[in-house]
Amino acid sequence: MTSVDCVVVGGGPAGLAAARTAGNTEEQPAGRARDLDTPIHWPGARQLTDWTRLSPAEIPLVAEINPMMQVAEVERRLAEGQDCLLGWVGQDLAYYHWATAQPTYLAYLDKTLRPRENQVFGDGSYVAPRFRHRGIYQEATTRNLIYERERGRHSYLFLVAWWHRPSIRVNLRLGCVPVGSIGRCPGRC
């Protein structure tokens, strides 16, 4: 392979300039942040009927709605100290979201991300396919922002795949701003 994935997270304009200088040929927004000290508004009608934190008994449900999320990965994240919020529609699990204020290993980047003090990193939101296109992602992301603010966090950082336009649109509506990029660049970044 002649190119490698490189990531600039939290780089702001200087980070984006560094990515361009490194020869990044497919730069797209990836790192997003939201200041939790500013007002957070609900997006409208609420679809989710309940919120819970993941319990050991619910681990198979997370793997059931997303076959890519294996039980071993759920257990690894829990052991690492990550928090998982579940969103329910009646008795059905519709959504999950992982977040942490601790250093966390991102297997898909082969990097460890270390959130700053009073910052939380959200990694791994998922809406079950049968609940998509109902506004659940926007509602759930709003709830996550409020939840973390209530826990004393001041900043929320997360990554959005450059090709996932619906997520990018929702994040822009919620006041999230680009703070880095991901792309392909020749050689080593």
Residue frames as a rotation matrix with the C-alpha (Angstrom) as fourth column:
MET 1
0.585 0.811 0.000 0.00
0.811 -0.585 0.000 0.00
0.000 0.000 -1.000 0.00
THR 2
-0.338 -0.762 0.553 1.41
0.757 -0.569 -0.321 3.39
0.559 0.311 0.769 -0.96
SER 3
-0.344 0.242 0.907 -0.76
-0.388 -0.916 0.097 5.45
0.855 -0.319 0.409 1.33
VAL 4
-0.701 0.127 -0.701 -1.86
0.646 0.529 -0.550 5.27
0.301 -0.839 -0.453 4.94
ASP 5
0.486 0.857 0.173 -4.78
0.590 -0.467 0.658 6.67
0.645 -0.218 -0.733 6.83
CYS 6
-0.758 -0.639 -0.132 -3.82
0.523 -0.474 -0.708 9.71
0.390 -0.606 0.694 8.83
VAL 7
0.394 0.907 -0.148 -5.87
0.794 -0.255 0.552 11.60
0.462 -0.335 -0.821 11.31
VAL 8
-0.822 -0.465 0.329 -5.61
0.215 -0.787 -0.578 15.10
0.528 -0.404 0.747 12.67
VAL 9
0.237 0.910 -0.339 -7.97
0.739 0.058 0.671 15.44
0.631 -0.410 -0.659 15.62
GLY 10
0.694 0.094 -0.714 -8.24
0.627 -0.564 0.537 18.62
-0.352 -0.820 -0.451 17.62
GLY 11
-0.302 -0.922 0.240 -5.86
0.918 -0.213 0.334 20.30
-0.257 0.322 0.911 15.22
GLY 12
0.414 0.530 -0.740 -8.15
0.275 -0.848 -0.454 23.19
-0.868 -0.016 -0.496 14.28
PRO 13
0.952 -0.026 -0.306 -6.88
-0.282 -0.462 -0.841 25.37
-0.120 0.886 -0.447 11.42
ALA 14
0.058 -0.998 -0.012 -3.25
-0.967 -0.059 0.246 24.52
-0.246 -0.003 -0.969 12.21
GLY 15
-0.270 -0.097 0.958 -4.03
-0.165 0.985 0.054 20.81
-0.949 -0.144 -0.282 12.10
LEU 16
0.731 0.584 0.353 -5.86
0.278 0.218 -0.935 21.16
-0.624 0.782 -0.004 8.81
ALA 17
0.717 -0.551 -0.426 -2.94
-0.697 -0.579 -0.423 23.10
-0.013 0.601 -0.799 7.36
ALA 18
-0.264 -0.843 0.469 -0.57
-0.783 0.472 0.406 20.36
-0.564 -0.260 -0.784 8.56
ALA 19
0.116 0.385 0.916 -2.72
0.210 0.891 -0.401 17.71
-0.971 0.239 0.022 6.88
ARG 20
0.969 0.224 -0.099 -2.65
-0.028 -0.302 -0.953 19.68
-0.244 0.927 -0.286 3.63
THR 21
0.352 -0.921 -0.167 1.11
-0.931 -0.363 0.041 20.14
-0.099 0.141 -0.985 3.91
ALA 22
-0.273 -0.448 0.851 1.52
-0.451 0.841 0.298 16.39
-0.850 -0.302 -0.432 4.46
GLY 23
-0.877 -0.090 -0.471 -0.02
-0.479 0.216 0.851 15.83
0.025 0.972 -0.233 1.03
ASN 24
-0.521 0.768 0.372 -3.49
0.174 0.522 -0.835 14.81
-0.836 -0.370 -0.406 2.13
THR 25
-0.991 0.073 -0.113 -5.37
-0.124 -0.179 0.976 14.17
0.051 0.981 0.187 -1.09
GLU 26
-0.344 0.921 -0.180 -8.82
0.399 0.317 0.860 13.26
0.850 0.224 -0.477 0.25
GLU 27
-0.990 -0.114 -0.089 -9.30
0.127 -0.389 -0.913 15.64
0.069 -0.914 0.399 3.15
GLN 28
-0.082 0.993 0.083 -12.75
0.183 -0.067 0.981 15.57
0.980 0.095 -0.177 4.65
PRO 29
-0.140 0.089 0.986 -14.09
-0.875 -0.478 -0.080 16.81
0.464 -0.874 0.145 8.00
ALA 30
-0.095 0.119 -0.988 -13.92
0.210 0.973 0.097 14.09
0.973 -0.198 -0.118 10.63
GLY 31
-0.692 -0.180 -0.699 -13.20
0.712 -0.012 -0.702 15.51
0.117 -0.984 0.136 14.07
ARG 32
0.006 0.751 0.660 -16.20
0.179 -0.650 0.738 17.37
0.984 0.114 -0.139 15.48
ALA 33
-0.809 -0.241 -0.537 -16.59
0.563 -0.053 -0.825 19.19
0.170 -0.969 0.178 18.76
ARG 34
0.207 0.887 0.413 -19.44
0.374 -0.462 0.804 20.78
0.904 -0.012 -0.428 20.68
ASP 35
-0.824 -0.377 0.422 -19.05
-0.172 -0.544 -0.821 23.34
0.540 -0.749 0.383 23.44
LEU 36
-0.295 0.735 -0.610 -21.32
0.736 0.582 0.346 22.06
0.610 -0.347 -0.713 26.22
ASP 37
-0.636 0.025 -0.772 -21.41
0.614 -0.590 -0.525 25.43
-0.468 -0.807 0.360 28.00
THR 38
-0.877 0.405 -0.258 -23.68
-0.480 -0.740 0.471 26.88
-0.001 0.537 0.844 25.29
PRO 39
-0.074 0.941 0.331 -27.46
-0.771 0.156 -0.617 26.21
-0.632 -0.301 0.714 25.09
ILE 40
-0.995 -0.099 0.008 -28.53
-0.077 0.821 0.565 22.81
-0.063 0.562 -0.825 23.77
HIS 41
-0.297 0.946 -0.131 -32.02
-0.889 -0.324 -0.323 22.66
-0.348 0.020 0.937 22.25
TRP 42
-0.289 0.315 0.904 -34.20
0.130 0.949 -0.289 19.59
-0.949 0.034 -0.315 21.72
PRO 43
-0.967 -0.237 -0.090 -34.75
-0.060 -0.129 0.990 18.90
-0.246 0.963 0.111 18.01
GLY 44
-0.407 0.883 -0.233 -38.52
-0.787 -0.209 0.580 18.42
0.464 0.419 0.780 18.22
ALA 45
0.649 0.760 0.040 -40.71
-0.698 0.574 0.428 15.37
0.303 -0.306 0.903 18.80
ARG 46
-0.341 -0.758 0.557 -39.19
-0.907 0.421 0.018 12.64
-0.248 -0.499 -0.831 20.90
GLN 47
0.251 0.335 -0.908 -39.14
-0.660 0.745 0.092 9.09
0.708 0.576 0.408 19.58
LEU 48
-0.525 -0.567 -0.635 -37.14
0.076 0.712 -0.698 7.44
0.848 -0.415 -0.331 22.35
THR 49
0.507 0.856 0.102 -39.22
-0.112 -0.052 0.992 6.43
0.855 -0.514 0.069 25.36
ASP 50
0.978 -0.205 0.028 -36.43
0.004 0.154 0.988 5.56
-0.207 -0.967 0.151 27.80
TRP 51
0.341 -0.940 -0.028 -32.69
-0.548 -0.174 -0.818 5.92
0.764 0.295 -0.574 28.45
THR 52
0.980 -0.123 0.154 -30.57
-0.067 0.528 0.847 3.48
-0.186 -0.840 0.509 30.39
ARG 53
0.056 -0.994 -0.093 -26.92
-0.987 -0.069 0.145 2.73
-0.151 0.084 -0.985 30.96
LEU 54
0.184 -0.047 -0.982 -25.75
-0.544 0.827 -0.142 -0.60
0.819 0.560 0.126 29.57
SER 55
0.374 -0.042 0.927 -26.02
-0.837 0.414 0.357 -3.44
-0.399 -0.909 0.120 32.08
PRO 56
-0.683 -0.699 0.210 -24.24
-0.560 0.686 0.464 -6.81
-0.469 0.199 -0.861 31.73
ALA 57
-0.241 0.676 0.696 -27.56
0.328 0.732 -0.598 -8.48
-0.913 0.084 -0.398 30.87
GLU 58
0.720 0.596 -0.354 -28.02
-0.056 -0.459 -0.887 -6.13
-0.691 0.659 -0.297 27.89
ILE 59
-0.264 -0.922 -0.282 -24.64
-0.482 -0.127 0.867 -6.79
-0.835 0.365 -0.411 26.25
PRO 60
-0.608 0.023 0.794 -26.12
0.544 0.740 0.395 -9.34
-0.578 0.672 -0.463 23.81
LEU 61
0.511 0.860 0.012 -28.75
0.634 -0.367 -0.681 -6.78
-0.581 0.356 -0.732 22.72
VAL 62
0.373 -0.470 -0.800 -26.04
-0.488 -0.833 0.261 -4.35
-0.789 0.293 -0.540 21.57
ALA 63
-0.723 -0.676 0.140 -24.44
-0.286 0.477 0.831 -7.10
-0.629 0.561 -0.539 19.51
GLU 64
-0.284 0.709 0.646 -27.86
0.702 0.613 -0.364 -8.15
-0.653 0.350 -0.672 18.21
ILE 65
0.728 0.619 -0.293 -28.80
0.271 -0.653 -0.707 -4.77
-0.629 0.436 -0.643 16.70
ASN 66
0.632 -0.604 -0.486 -25.30
-0.775 -0.495 -0.393 -4.29
-0.004 0.625 -0.781 15.25
PRO 67
0.977 -0.211 0.029 -23.58
0.212 0.977 -0.018 -7.52
-0.024 0.024 0.999 14.22
MET 68
0.349 -0.898 0.269 -20.31
0.158 -0.226 -0.961 -5.57
0.924 0.378 0.063 13.78
MET 69
-0.032 -0.306 0.951 -20.25
-0.873 -0.455 -0.175 -4.88
0.487 -0.836 -0.253 17.53
GLN 70
-0.017 -0.069 -0.997 -19.11
0.085 0.994 -0.070 -8.21
0.996 -0.086 -0.011 18.93
VAL 71
0.899 0.379 -0.218 -19.66
0.198 0.090 0.976 -9.14
0.390 -0.921 0.005 22.59
ALA 72
0.238 -0.898 -0.371 -15.87
0.971 0.205 0.125 -9.17
-0.036 -0.390 0.920 23.12
GLU 73
-0.515 -0.400 0.758 -15.65
0.516 -0.851 -0.099 -5.55
0.685 0.340 0.645 21.90
VAL 74
0.452 0.738 0.501 -18.47
-0.111 -0.511 0.852 -4.50
0.885 -0.441 -0.149 24.22
GLU 75
0.862 -0.154 -0.483 -16.69
0.502 0.394 0.770 -6.15
0.071 -0.906 0.417 27.14
ARG 76
-0.176 -0.978 0.113 -13.35
0.960 -0.196 -0.201 -4.50
0.218 0.073 0.973 26.16
ARG 77
-0.276 0.135 0.952 -14.97
0.149 -0.972 0.181 -1.06
0.950 0.191 0.248 26.10
LEU 78
0.787 0.603 0.126 -16.61
-0.068 -0.119 0.991 -1.61
0.613 -0.789 -0.052 29.47
ALA 79
0.587 -0.650 -0.483 -13.31
0.808 0.437 0.394 -2.82
-0.045 -0.622 0.782 30.97
GLU 80
-0.398 -0.744 0.537 -11.65
0.782 -0.581 -0.226 0.32
0.480 0.330 0.813 29.59
GLY 81
-0.619 0.215 -0.755 -14.15
0.550 -0.567 -0.613 2.45
-0.560 -0.795 0.233 31.53
GLN 82
-0.931 0.343 0.126 -16.32
-0.101 -0.575 0.812 3.56
0.351 0.743 0.570 28.64
ASP 83
-0.554 0.832 0.027 -19.95
-0.147 -0.066 -0.987 4.44
-0.820 -0.551 0.159 29.31
CYS 84
-0.940 0.312 0.139 -22.70
0.227 0.265 0.937 3.13
0.255 0.912 -0.320 27.04
LEU 85
-0.558 0.822 -0.113 -26.11
-0.467 -0.424 -0.776 4.79
-0.686 -0.381 0.620 26.89
LEU 86
-0.835 0.382 0.397 -29.04
0.543 0.688 0.481 2.89
-0.090 0.617 -0.782 25.40
GLY 87
-0.686 0.677 -0.267 -32.09
-0.673 -0.730 -0.121 4.49
-0.277 0.097 0.956 23.78
TRP 88
-0.817 0.448 0.362 -35.31
0.405 0.894 -0.193 2.53
-0.410 -0.011 -0.912 23.79
VAL 89
-0.573 0.798 -0.186 -38.57
-0.750 -0.418 0.514 2.69
0.332 0.434 0.838 21.83
GLY 90
0.639 0.769 0.004 -40.96
-0.654 0.541 0.529 0.78
0.405 -0.341 0.848 24.04
GLN 91
0.761 -0.332 0.557 -39.26
-0.204 0.693 0.691 -2.54
-0.616 -0.640 0.460 24.85
ASP 92
0.782 -0.431 0.450 -36.98
0.620 0.467 -0.631 -2.41
0.061 0.772 0.632 21.78
LEU 93
0.072 -0.852 -0.518 -33.38
0.404 -0.450 0.796 -1.23
-0.912 -0.267 0.312 21.80
ALA 94
0.887 0.335 0.318 -33.18
0.430 -0.346 -0.834 1.42
-0.169 0.877 -0.450 19.08
TYR 95
0.640 -0.640 0.425 -29.85
-0.208 -0.677 -0.706 3.13
0.740 0.364 -0.566 19.75
TYR 96
0.718 -0.476 -0.508 -26.58
0.660 0.236 0.713 2.90
-0.220 -0.847 0.483 21.61
HIS 97
0.696 -0.529 0.485 -23.74
-0.137 -0.761 -0.634 5.31
0.705 0.375 -0.603 22.15
TRP 98
0.434 -0.671 -0.602 -20.29
0.891 0.418 0.176 4.89
0.134 -0.612 0.779 23.69
ALA 99
0.647 -0.296 0.702 -18.49
-0.173 -0.954 -0.243 7.76
0.742 0.036 -0.669 25.43
THR 100
0.500 -0.542 -0.675 -15.45
0.855 0.429 0.289 8.13
0.133 -0.723 0.678 27.64
ALA 101
0.917 -0.324 0.232 -13.37
-0.353 -0.931 0.097 10.75
0.185 -0.171 -0.968 29.39
GLN 102
0.458 -0.763 0.457 -10.52
-0.147 0.442 0.885 8.23
-0.877 -0.472 0.090 29.71
PRO 103
-0.431 -0.630 -0.646 -7.85
-0.826 -0.012 0.564 7.41
-0.363 0.777 -0.515 27.14
THR 104
0.465 0.654 0.596 -9.37
-0.249 0.743 -0.621 4.98
-0.850 0.141 0.508 24.65
TYR 105
-0.676 -0.695 0.246 -7.90
-0.042 0.369 0.928 2.78
-0.736 0.617 -0.279 21.97
LEU 106
0.378 0.746 -0.548 -9.48
-0.660 -0.198 -0.725 3.29
-0.649 0.635 0.418 18.54
ALA 107
-0.010 -0.403 0.915 -8.89
0.237 0.888 0.393 -0.01
-0.971 0.221 0.087 16.76
TYR 108
0.678 0.374 0.632 -10.07
0.669 0.042 -0.742 1.37
-0.304 0.927 -0.221 13.40
LEU 109
0.885 -0.438 0.157 -7.30
-0.314 -0.812 -0.492 4.01
0.343 0.387 -0.856 13.55
ASP 110
0.446 -0.701 -0.556 -4.78
0.743 0.637 -0.207 2.00
0.499 -0.321 0.805 15.59
LYS 111
-0.474 -0.510 0.718 -4.46
0.019 -0.821 -0.571 5.07
0.880 -0.257 0.399 17.83
THR 112
-0.214 0.391 -0.895 -5.20
0.975 0.143 -0.170 5.96
0.062 -0.909 -0.412 21.43
LEU 113
-0.043 0.303 0.952 -7.21
0.206 -0.930 0.305 9.12
0.978 0.209 -0.023 21.95
ARG 114
-0.508 -0.192 -0.839 -6.71
0.856 -0.004 -0.517 10.99
0.096 -0.981 0.167 25.22
PRO 115
0.435 0.728 0.529 -9.53
0.596 -0.674 0.437 13.44
0.675 0.125 -0.727 26.00
ARG 116
-0.592 -0.588 0.552 -8.51
0.029 -0.700 -0.714 16.62
0.806 -0.406 0.431 27.80
GLU 117
-0.892 0.259 -0.371 -9.77
0.393 0.036 -0.919 17.53
-0.224 -0.965 -0.134 31.26
ASN 118
-0.305 0.897 -0.319 -13.58
-0.088 -0.360 -0.929 18.01
-0.948 -0.255 0.189 31.28
GLN 119
-0.275 0.203 -0.940 -13.79
-0.960 -0.101 0.260 16.71
-0.042 0.974 0.222 27.73
VAL 120
0.067 0.332 0.941 -15.62
-0.214 0.926 -0.311 13.57
-0.975 -0.181 0.133 26.66
PHE 121
-0.733 -0.318 -0.601 -15.05
-0.660 0.117 0.742 11.54
-0.166 0.941 -0.295 23.52
GLY 122
0.303 0.889 0.344 -18.08
-0.572 0.459 -0.680 9.92
-0.762 0.009 0.647 21.91
ASP 123
-0.637 -0.588 -0.499 -17.20
-0.763 0.389 0.516 6.84
-0.109 0.709 -0.697 19.92
GLY 124
-0.977 0.180 -0.110 -19.71
0.136 0.936 0.324 4.53
0.161 0.302 -0.940 18.39
SER 125
-0.376 0.925 -0.052 -23.27
-0.616 -0.291 -0.732 5.75
-0.692 -0.243 0.679 17.92
TYR 126
-0.992 0.095 -0.083 -25.58
0.002 0.669 0.743 3.30
0.126 0.737 -0.664 16.25
VAL 127
-0.235 0.971 0.036 -29.26
-0.852 -0.188 -0.489 3.38
-0.468 -0.145 0.872 15.33
ALA 128
-0.453 0.156 0.878 -30.86
0.193 0.978 -0.074 -0.02
-0.871 0.136 -0.473 14.66
PRO 129
-0.985 -0.055 0.160 -31.83
0.167 -0.138 0.976 -0.24
-0.032 0.989 0.146 10.97
ARG 130
-0.310 0.942 0.126 -35.57
0.852 0.216 0.477 -0.51
0.422 0.255 -0.870 11.58
PHE 131
0.415 0.438 -0.797 -35.50
0.787 -0.613 0.073 2.77
-0.457 -0.658 -0.599 13.56
ARG 132
-0.666 -0.742 -0.082 -33.54
0.577 -0.581 0.573 4.84
-0.473 0.335 0.815 11.05
HIS 133
-0.789 0.275 0.550 -34.93
0.309 -0.595 0.742 7.93
0.531 0.755 0.385 9.28
ARG 134
0.316 0.908 -0.276 -37.07
0.747 -0.060 0.662 8.91
0.584 -0.415 -0.697 12.28
GLY 135
0.402 -0.226 0.887 -34.82
-0.316 -0.944 -0.097 11.57
0.859 -0.242 -0.451 13.81
ILE 136
0.955 -0.004 -0.295 -33.53
0.257 0.503 0.825 9.23
0.145 -0.864 0.482 16.51
TYR 137
0.075 -0.997 -0.027 -29.85
0.933 0.080 -0.350 10.00
0.351 0.001 0.936 15.86
GLN 138
-0.328 -0.171 0.929 -30.43
0.068 -0.985 -0.158 13.75
0.942 0.011 0.334 16.32
GLU 139
0.658 0.634 0.406 -32.55
-0.397 -0.166 0.903 13.22
0.640 -0.755 0.143 19.42
ALA 140
0.843 -0.358 -0.402 -30.04
0.523 0.718 0.459 10.78
0.124 -0.597 0.792 20.90
THR 141
-0.173 -0.942 0.286 -27.05
0.780 -0.309 -0.544 13.00
0.601 0.129 0.789 20.14
THR 142
-0.003 0.273 0.962 -28.86
-0.314 -0.914 0.258 15.90
0.949 -0.301 0.089 21.81
ARG 143
0.920 0.390 0.038 -29.52
-0.182 0.338 0.923 13.71
0.347 -0.857 0.382 24.85
ASN 144
0.470 -0.825 -0.313 -25.86
0.843 0.524 -0.118 12.67
0.261 -0.209 0.942 24.95
LEU 145
-0.317 -0.576 0.754 -24.73
0.330 -0.812 -0.482 16.29
0.889 0.096 0.447 24.91
ILE 146
0.328 0.540 0.775 -27.09
-0.572 -0.539 0.618 17.17
0.752 -0.646 0.132 27.78
TYR 147
0.940 0.022 -0.341 -26.11
0.205 0.764 0.612 14.06
0.274 -0.644 0.714 29.74
GLU 148
0.100 -0.988 -0.118 -22.40
0.894 0.142 -0.424 14.89
0.436 -0.063 0.898 29.51
ARG 149
-0.274 -0.136 0.952 -22.99
-0.094 -0.981 -0.167 18.53
0.957 -0.136 0.256 30.43
GLU 150
0.702 0.614 0.361 -24.90
-0.452 -0.008 0.892 17.35
0.551 -0.789 0.271 33.52
ARG 151
0.791 -0.485 -0.373 -21.84
0.598 0.742 0.303 15.26
0.130 -0.462 0.877 34.42
GLY 152
0.651 -0.507 -0.565 -19.67
0.093 -0.685 0.723 18.40
-0.754 -0.523 -0.398 34.41
ARG 153
-0.166 -0.698 0.696 -18.09
0.877 0.218 0.428 18.08
-0.451 0.682 0.576 30.98
HIS 154
0.098 0.122 -0.988 -17.41
-0.078 -0.988 -0.130 21.23
-0.992 0.090 -0.087 28.97
SER 155
-0.181 -0.243 -0.953 -16.52
-0.949 -0.210 0.234 19.81
-0.257 0.947 -0.193 25.56
TYR 156
0.464 0.389 0.796 -17.72
-0.111 0.917 -0.383 16.86
-0.879 0.089 0.469 23.49
LEU 157
-0.266 -0.653 -0.709 -15.41
-0.885 -0.125 0.448 15.43
-0.381 0.747 -0.545 20.82
PHE 158
0.291 0.325 0.900 -16.27
0.023 0.938 -0.346 12.75
-0.956 0.122 0.266 18.29
LEU 159
-0.808 -0.553 -0.206 -15.40
-0.251 0.006 0.968 11.48
-0.534 0.833 -0.143 14.85
VAL 160
0.431 0.902 0.033 -17.78
-0.256 0.157 -0.954 11.32
-0.865 0.402 0.299 11.91
ALA 161
-0.211 -0.473 0.855 -16.95
0.684 0.554 0.475 9.37
-0.699 0.685 0.207 8.78
TRP 162
-0.760 -0.187 -0.623 -16.47
-0.186 -0.856 0.483 11.79
-0.623 0.483 0.615 5.90
TRP 163
-0.904 0.404 -0.141 -18.99
-0.033 0.264 0.964 9.87
0.427 0.876 -0.225 3.78
HIS 164
-0.452 0.767 -0.455 -21.72
0.891 0.414 -0.187 9.82
0.045 -0.489 -0.871 6.44
ARG 165
-0.758 0.118 0.641 -23.53
0.156 -0.922 0.354 12.95
0.633 0.369 0.680 5.26
PRO 166
0.346 0.938 0.005 -26.66
0.241 -0.094 0.966 12.47
0.907 -0.333 -0.259 7.44
SER 167
0.417 -0.262 -0.870 -24.51
0.909 0.117 0.400 12.47
-0.003 -0.958 0.287 10.60
ILE 168
-0.701 -0.710 0.075 -22.57
0.713 -0.701 0.031 15.50
0.031 0.075 0.997 9.43
ARG 169
-0.372 0.651 0.662 -25.85
0.108 -0.678 0.727 17.39
0.922 0.342 0.182 8.77
VAL 170
0.646 0.620 -0.446 -27.19
0.478 0.127 0.869 16.50
0.595 -0.774 -0.214 12.23
ASN 171
0.060 -0.709 -0.703 -23.95
0.985 -0.073 0.158 17.55
-0.164 -0.701 0.694 13.89
LEU 172
-0.804 -0.297 0.516 -23.99
0.438 -0.882 0.176 20.90
0.403 0.367 0.838 12.11
ARG 173
0.090 0.932 0.352 -27.61
0.110 -0.361 0.926 21.46
0.990 -0.045 -0.134 13.22
LEU 174
0.738 0.194 -0.646 -26.55
0.607 0.228 0.761 20.78
0.295 -0.954 0.051 16.80
GLY 175
0.917 -0.361 0.169 -23.76
-0.389 -0.902 0.187 23.35
0.084 -0.238 -0.968 16.68
CYS 176
0.554 -0.770 0.317 -20.84
0.395 0.578 0.714 20.94
-0.733 -0.271 0.624 16.33
VAL 177
0.751 -0.372 -0.545 -17.85
-0.620 -0.680 -0.391 22.35
-0.226 0.632 -0.741 14.51
PRO 178
0.814 -0.534 -0.230 -15.07
0.281 0.708 -0.648 20.64
0.509 0.463 0.726 12.55
VAL 179
0.771 -0.600 0.215 -11.84
-0.546 -0.447 0.709 20.41
-0.329 -0.663 -0.672 14.54
GLY 180
-0.289 -0.894 0.343 -9.77
-0.440 0.443 0.781 18.05
-0.850 0.075 -0.521 12.43
SER 181
0.382 0.374 -0.845 -9.66
-0.924 0.155 -0.350 15.88
0.000 0.914 0.405 9.37
ILE 182
0.057 -0.358 0.932 -9.07
-0.099 0.927 0.362 12.36
-0.993 -0.113 0.017 8.22
GLY 183
0.738 0.201 -0.644 -7.91
-0.633 -0.122 -0.764 11.32
-0.232 0.972 0.038 4.82
ARG 184
0.746 -0.562 0.357 -5.38
0.618 0.784 -0.058 9.50
-0.248 0.264 0.932 2.74
CYS 185
0.751 -0.582 -0.312 -1.92
-0.620 -0.784 -0.031 10.85
-0.226 0.216 -0.950 2.32
PRO 186
0.682 -0.545 -0.488 1.16
-0.072 0.614 -0.786 9.42
0.728 0.571 0.379 0.65
GLY 187
-0.362 -0.924 -0.122 3.85
-0.006 0.134 -0.991 7.94
0.932 -0.358 -0.054 2.86
ARG 188
-0.277 0.170 -0.946 3.71
0.921 0.326 -0.211 8.47
0.273 -0.930 -0.247 6.58
CYS 189
0.363 0.488 0.794 1.65
0.206 -0.873 0.443 11.29
0.909 0.003 -0.417 8.12
